[in-house]
Amino acid sequence: MSRARIVRAAETQRAYADYARNNGWPYAQPVGAGANGRDIENMPGLAPEVKAPRDENFRIAGALRQAVKNAGGDLAYVVYRPDGSGPATVADWPCIIRLEDLTWLLRAAGYGDPQ
């Protein structure tokens, strides 16, 4: 990984961890670009994978498989920083989640027919 990519990845992880700390996960911390496992720790029950690719060939399915592999049964999802977006727009970054997990979350929140 080039130095520029490492810097961008670390900045992206920090931005998401900052956002999480200010929105209900006060102990969220980035693990550091290039580290194995989850990208953000201290978010109980959640297993985020944070991505900041510069190219248009971002492999969504591969990133989601990586998140699921590192989830250990927790909710896996990918936070995607689009090219041209910075930490100031973190709330607008897309989040990618498996349809099965989204359906479970929506049903648990009361959407759809009663369970």
Beta strands, then each sheet from edge to edge (+ up, - down):
strand 1: 29-30
strand 2: 40-41
strand 3: 46-51
strand 4: 75-80
strand 5: 95-96
sheet 1: 1+ 2-
sheet 2: 3+ 4+ 5-
end
